[in-house]
């Protein structure tokens, strides 16, 4: 399996595992959606629906693959997807914490871009 396919597979497995533990599972008015765009390499876990009169439309976790690196763009969970990707064999330098500003990235244990 080439590097890009390995990264796609790891991201899809990670998001599928996370979404199966969804904290909204007991609420029938909130739908969990997994969005896997393997052509443009955008991957998201979304919660969509209603809580009484309040609209729920959240990107819970968003990952992209850009220039051969995995970019963590959003994480509204207690999970640590970057560390779990490392445990799946993804090199730390190939994980970019895009949710941090560029000046902070050199101080993380992950890649910089």
N, CA, C and O of each residue as an XYZ file, in Angstrom:
452
protein
N       0.853     -1.173      0.000
C       0.000      0.000      0.000
C       0.903      1.241      0.000
O       1.820      1.355      0.813
N       0.628      2.155     -0.914
C       1.449      3.368     -0.961
C       1.065      4.307      0.180
O       0.048      4.116      0.847
N       1.892      5.317      0.387
C       1.747      6.240      1.512
C       0.376      6.927      1.511
O      -0.279      6.989      2.551
N      -0.059      7.436      0.376
C      -1.332      8.146      0.295
C      -2.498      7.226      0.657
O      -3.397      7.630      1.394
N      -2.490      6.008      0.150
C      -3.551      5.050      0.486
C      -3.512      4.682      1.971
O      -4.555      4.526      2.605
N      -2.306      4.544      2.518
C      -2.168      4.258      3.945
C      -2.791      5.382      4.773
O      -3.492      5.115      5.749
N      -2.542      6.628      4.393
C      -3.068      7.775      5.117
C      -4.591      7.843      5.006
O      -5.278      8.101      5.994
N      -5.115      7.610      3.801
C      -6.570      7.615      3.603
C      -7.239      6.541      4.456
O      -8.242      6.799      5.122
N      -6.678      5.348      4.430
C      -7.238      4.234      5.190
C      -7.210      4.520      6.688
O      -8.186      4.257      7.390
N      -6.094      5.059      7.178
C      -5.958      5.365      8.609
C      -6.979      6.416      9.040
O      -7.615      6.265     10.084
N      -7.142      7.467      8.259
C      -8.088      8.535      8.592
C      -9.518      7.999      8.605
O     -10.281      8.292      9.526
N      -9.878      7.227      7.602
C     -11.241      6.701      7.523
C     -11.530      5.759      8.689
O     -12.625      5.792      9.251
N     -10.575      4.933      9.052
C     -10.759      4.026     10.189
C     -10.917      4.827     11.478
O     -11.806      4.552     12.284
N     -10.055      5.812     11.665
C     -10.099      6.640     12.864
C     -11.459      7.329     13.018
O     -12.073      7.257     14.083
N     -11.928      7.993     11.962
C     -13.201      8.709     12.039
C     -14.379      7.755     12.221
O     -15.326      8.064     12.944
N     -14.322      6.611     11.574
C     -15.384      5.616     11.732
C     -15.441      5.115     13.174
O     -16.521      4.981     13.748
N     -14.278      4.841     13.753
C     -14.228      4.406     15.156
C     -14.759      5.489     16.089
O     -15.548      5.206     16.990
N     -14.328      6.721     15.872
C     -14.784      7.818     16.722
C     -16.294      8.014     16.616
O     -16.979      8.131     17.632
N     -16.809      8.049     15.400
C     -18.233      8.313     15.194
C     -19.100      7.205     15.783
O     -20.246      7.453     16.158
N     -18.572      5.993     15.869
C     -19.349      4.895     16.453
C     -19.527      5.088     17.961
O     -20.389      4.454     18.569
N     -18.719      5.956     18.562
C     -18.811      6.275     19.987
C     -19.544      7.604     20.202
O     -19.468      8.194     21.280
N     -20.241      8.061     19.185
C     -20.871      9.383     19.176
C     -21.720      9.623     20.416
O     -22.561      8.797     20.772
N     -21.499     10.744     21.061
C     -22.233     11.115     22.254
C     -23.667     11.530     21.949
O     -24.462     11.657     22.880
N     -24.038     11.750     20.673
C     -25.406     12.094     20.300
C     -26.201     10.866     19.849
O     -27.326     11.003     19.370
N     -25.636      9.690     19.994
C     -26.278      8.484     19.476
C     -27.688      8.288     20.042
O     -28.547      7.711     19.376
N     -27.924      8.758     21.248
C     -29.244      8.575     21.856
C     -30.244      9.644     21.428
O     -31.417      9.555     21.789
N     -29.822     10.634     20.683
C     -30.702     11.716     20.245
C     -31.109     11.472     18.793
O     -30.293     11.650     17.889
N     -32.357     11.068     18.557
C     -32.778     10.734     17.193
C     -32.854     11.941     16.252
O     -32.972     11.769     15.039
N     -32.789     13.152     16.796
C     -32.880     14.344     15.963
C     -31.520     14.852     15.490
O     -31.440     15.840     14.760
N     -30.454     14.171     15.908
C     -29.109     14.554     15.473
C     -28.494     13.386     14.718
O     -28.400     12.268     15.225
N     -28.083     13.673     13.505
C     -27.502     12.655     12.635
C     -25.987     12.823     12.576
O     -25.477     13.928     12.389
N     -25.291     11.727     12.735
C     -23.838     11.719     12.559
C     -23.549     11.397     11.103
O     -24.055     10.413     10.565
N     -22.733     12.231     10.468
C     -22.342     11.993      9.081
C     -20.827     11.908      8.988
O     -20.109     12.718      9.574
N     -20.355     10.923      8.247
C     -18.945     10.832      7.910
C     -18.805     11.196      6.445
O     -19.443     10.589      5.584
N     -17.978     12.179      6.162
C     -17.776     12.663      4.799
C     -16.353     12.329      4.379
O     -15.397     12.877      4.929
N     -16.208     11.433      3.408
C     -14.897     11.000      2.930
C     -14.765     11.373      1.454
O     -15.302     10.682      0.588
N     -14.060     12.450      1.168
C     -13.794     12.865     -0.206
C     -12.391     12.391     -0.561
O     -11.412     13.107     -0.347
N     -12.298     11.187     -1.100
C     -10.984     10.595     -1.400
C     -10.368     11.163     -2.674
O      -9.189     10.934     -2.942
N     -11.139     11.893     -3.456
C     -10.591     12.524     -4.659
C      -9.823     13.793     -4.307
O      -8.763     14.063     -4.872
N     -10.363     14.568     -3.372
C      -9.723     15.826     -2.960
C      -9.097     15.719     -1.576
O      -8.482     16.671     -1.095
N      -9.252     14.558     -0.933
C      -8.665     14.251      0.378
C      -9.116     15.181      1.498
O      -8.304     15.788      2.196
N     -10.447     15.274      1.649
C     -11.072     15.970      2.779
C     -11.906     14.937      3.532
O     -12.642     14.164      2.919
N     -11.791     14.925      4.871
C     -12.456     13.914      5.689
C     -13.044     14.597      6.922
O     -12.345     15.308      7.644
N     -14.352     14.369      7.154
C     -15.004     15.031      8.274
C     -15.995     14.117      8.980
O     -16.606     13.231      8.382
N     -16.126     14.366     10.257
C     -17.205     13.813     11.069
C     -18.074     15.014     11.415
O     -17.609     15.967     12.040
N     -19.340     14.962     11.005
C     -20.288     16.049     11.223
C     -21.447     15.557     12.078
O     -21.836     14.392     11.998
N     -21.994     16.447     12.893
C     -23.265     16.226     13.574
C     -24.232     17.270     13.035
O     -23.935     18.465     13.023
N     -25.409     16.794     12.583
C     -26.380     17.669     11.936
C     -27.770     17.337     12.465
O     -28.127     16.165     12.586
N     -28.558     18.368     12.781
C     -29.928     18.140     13.219
C     -30.422     19.270     14.101
O     -30.062     20.433     13.923
N     -31.272     18.887     15.071
C     -31.886     19.879     15.949
C     -31.895     19.386     17.380
O     -32.120     18.204     17.640
N     -31.648     20.299     18.308
C     -31.864     20.078     19.739
C     -32.900     21.111     20.151
O     -32.595     22.287     20.346
N     -34.132     20.637     20.277
C     -35.276     21.504     20.520
C     -35.330     22.581     19.439
O     -35.552     22.240     18.277
N     -35.142     23.852     19.754
C     -35.214     24.912     18.747
C     -33.837     25.347     18.238
O     -33.731     26.299     17.464
N     -32.798     24.658     18.667
C     -31.434     25.045     18.291
C     -30.905     24.139     17.178
O     -30.933     22.914     17.295
N     -30.428     24.752     16.108
C     -29.853     24.027     14.978
C     -28.488     23.482     15.379
O     -27.675     24.197     15.963
N     -28.243     22.224     15.065
C     -26.949     21.585     15.289
C     -26.324     21.363     13.927
O     -26.877     20.649     13.090
N     -25.182     21.969     13.706
C     -24.436     21.801     12.457
C     -22.963     21.994     12.801
O     -22.430     23.102     12.730
N     -22.320     20.894     13.175
C     -20.957     20.980     13.679
C     -20.025     20.058     12.904
O     -20.341     18.896     12.646
N     -18.888     20.596     12.546
C     -17.786     19.777     12.072
C     -17.016     19.359     13.320
O     -16.296     20.166     13.908
N     -17.166     18.105     13.723
C     -16.576     17.629     14.962
C     -15.076     17.412     14.779
O     -14.267     17.911     15.561
N     -14.718     16.670     13.745
C     -13.302     16.474     13.396
C     -13.178     16.659     11.893
O     -13.998     16.158     11.123
N     -12.150     17.378     11.489
C     -11.874     17.622     10.068
C     -10.391     17.369      9.828
O      -9.529     17.965     10.473
N     -10.115     16.473      8.888
C      -8.739     16.170      8.485
C      -8.631     16.318      6.975
O      -9.574     16.009      6.246
N      -7.489     16.788      6.512
C      -7.185     16.869      5.087
C      -5.847     16.188      4.845
O      -5.031     16.052      5.757
N      -5.636     15.767      3.624
C      -4.299     15.354      3.187
C      -3.866     16.371      2.141
O      -4.501     16.518      1.096
N      -2.766     17.077      2.441
C      -2.233     18.093      1.535
C      -0.723     17.894      1.426
O      -0.021     17.793      2.432
N      -0.243     17.841      0.194
C       1.197     17.720     -0.055
C       1.821     16.559      0.718
O       2.925     16.675      1.248
N       1.097     15.433      0.774
C       1.633     14.231      1.403
C       1.631     14.250      2.920
O       2.272     13.410      3.551
N       0.919     15.197      3.512
C       0.853     15.292      4.968
C      -0.614     15.346      5.412
O      -1.481     15.838      4.689
N      -0.866     14.830      6.612
C      -2.212     14.869      7.187
C      -2.336     16.143      8.015
O      -1.533     16.400      8.913
N      -3.346     16.927      7.700
C      -3.612     18.172      8.400
C      -4.822     17.985      9.310
O      -5.914     17.681      8.831
N      -4.640     18.162     10.615
C      -5.741     18.152     11.570
C      -6.274     19.585     11.635
O      -5.642     20.469     12.213
N      -7.449     19.799     11.031
C      -8.009     21.145     10.906
C      -8.962     21.506     12.045
O      -9.103     22.678     12.395
N      -9.621     20.487     12.626
C     -10.617     20.725     13.667
C     -10.704     19.487     14.545
O     -10.647     18.362     14.050
N     -10.842     19.696     15.845
C     -11.072     18.596     16.775
C     -11.865     19.123     17.963
O     -11.316     19.805     18.830
N     -13.152     18.809     18.002
C     -14.017     19.236     19.097
C     -14.316     18.070     20.042
O     -15.385     18.015     20.648
N     -13.378     17.152     20.161
C     -13.581     15.976     21.002
C     -12.492     15.900     22.060
O     -11.568     16.714     22.086
N     -12.618     14.915     22.922
C     -11.572     14.613     23.887
C     -10.571     13.621     23.320
O      -9.578     13.299     23.973
N     -10.823     13.135     22.110
C      -9.898     12.210     21.465
C      -8.629     12.942     21.049
O      -8.627     14.165     20.904
N      -7.553     12.188     20.859
C      -6.300     12.756     20.369
C      -5.958     12.089     19.034
O      -5.150     11.162     18.987
N      -6.582     12.569     17.946
C      -6.371     11.903     16.659
C      -4.920     11.908     16.188
O      -4.490     10.961     15.528
N      -4.163     12.943     16.508
C      -2.760     12.981     16.077
C      -1.983     11.820     16.694
O      -1.243     11.130     15.993
N      -2.141     11.602     17.977
C      -1.433     10.499     18.641
C      -1.928      9.139     18.145
O      -1.143      8.201     18.006
N      -3.214      9.039     17.884
C      -3.731      7.767     17.375
C      -3.233      7.486     15.963
O      -3.008      6.330     15.605
N      -3.059      8.534     15.155
C      -2.470      8.341     13.824
C      -1.022      7.882     13.938
O      -0.581      7.029     13.168
N      -0.285      8.435     14.883
C       1.097      7.987     15.121
C       1.098      6.511     15.504
O       1.922      5.740     15.011
N       0.176      6.116     16.381
C       0.078      4.715     16.791
C      -0.268      3.805     15.615
O       0.022      2.609     15.646
N      -0.887      4.370     14.578
C      -1.240      3.599     13.380
C      -0.098      3.576     12.363
O      -0.250      3.028     11.271
N       1.039      4.165     12.718
C       2.202      4.115     11.835
C       2.466      5.355     11.012
O       3.350      5.343     10.155
N       1.728      6.427     11.245
C       1.951      7.685     10.518
C       3.081      8.440     11.213
O       3.009      8.670     12.420
N       4.123      8.830     10.476
C       5.221      9.579     11.105
C       4.750     10.937     11.634
O       3.949     11.618     10.993
N       5.253     11.317     12.802
C       4.886     12.596     13.421
C       5.104     13.775     12.488
O       4.300     14.707     12.465
N       6.173     13.742     11.726
C       6.486     14.868     10.840
C       5.502     14.986      9.679
O       5.493     15.997      8.976
N       4.665     13.950      9.470
C       3.648     13.997      8.420
C       2.273     14.370      8.959
O       1.277     14.268      8.242
N       2.213     14.798     10.205
C       0.958     15.260     10.811
C       1.139     16.736     11.153
O       2.025     17.107     11.923
N       0.286     17.561     10.569
C       0.345     19.005     10.799
C      -0.874     19.407     11.625
O      -2.006     19.084     11.268
N      -0.640     20.102     12.715
C      -1.739     20.590     13.541
C      -2.222     21.924     12.983
O      -1.884     22.991     13.495
N      -3.022     21.838     11.920
C      -3.536     23.029     11.251
C      -4.455     23.854     12.120
O      -4.732     25.010     11.802
N      -4.939     23.277     13.223
C      -5.788     24.034     14.137
C      -4.971     24.957     15.027
O      -5.535     25.763     15.766
N      -3.651     24.849     14.966
C      -2.763     25.785     15.671
C      -2.206     26.787     14.666
O      -1.994     26.436     13.505
N      -1.968     28.019     15.085
C      -1.377     28.995     14.169
C       0.039     28.565     13.767
O       0.716     27.872     14.526
N       0.479     28.970     12.587
C       1.790     28.538     12.089
C       2.954     28.814     13.044
O       3.891     28.018     13.104
N       2.918     29.911     13.786
C       4.044     30.226     14.670
C       4.151     29.256     15.844
O       5.221     29.143     16.444
N       3.062     28.548     16.191
C       3.090     27.590     17.298
C       3.522     26.189     16.860
O       3.985     25.402     17.686
N       3.378     25.877     15.593
C       3.623     24.502     15.136
C       5.032     23.993     15.397
O       5.184     22.806     15.689
N       6.079     24.824     15.309
C       7.423     24.294     15.600
C       7.594     23.818     17.047
O       8.532     23.081     17.349
N       6.693     24.236     17.937
C       6.803     23.867     19.341
C       5.980     22.630     19.693
O       5.942     22.210     20.850
N       5.325     22.053     18.695
C       4.578     20.814     18.903
C       5.516     19.648     18.579
O       6.627     19.853     18.090
N       5.069     18.453     18.848
C       5.856     17.257     18.514
C       5.548     16.756     17.112
O       5.884     15.625     16.762
N       4.904     17.603     16.309
C       4.446     17.193     14.979
C       5.110     18.040     13.901
O       5.954     18.890     14.184
N       4.705     17.786     12.653
C       5.300     18.463     11.524
C       4.936     19.937     11.462
O       4.012     20.400     12.131
N       5.680     20.654     10.650
C       5.391     22.058     10.363
C       5.265     22.197      8.860
O       5.835     21.409      8.104
N       4.526     23.187      8.435
C       4.359     23.376      6.991
C       4.517     24.833      6.637
O       4.412     25.198      5.466
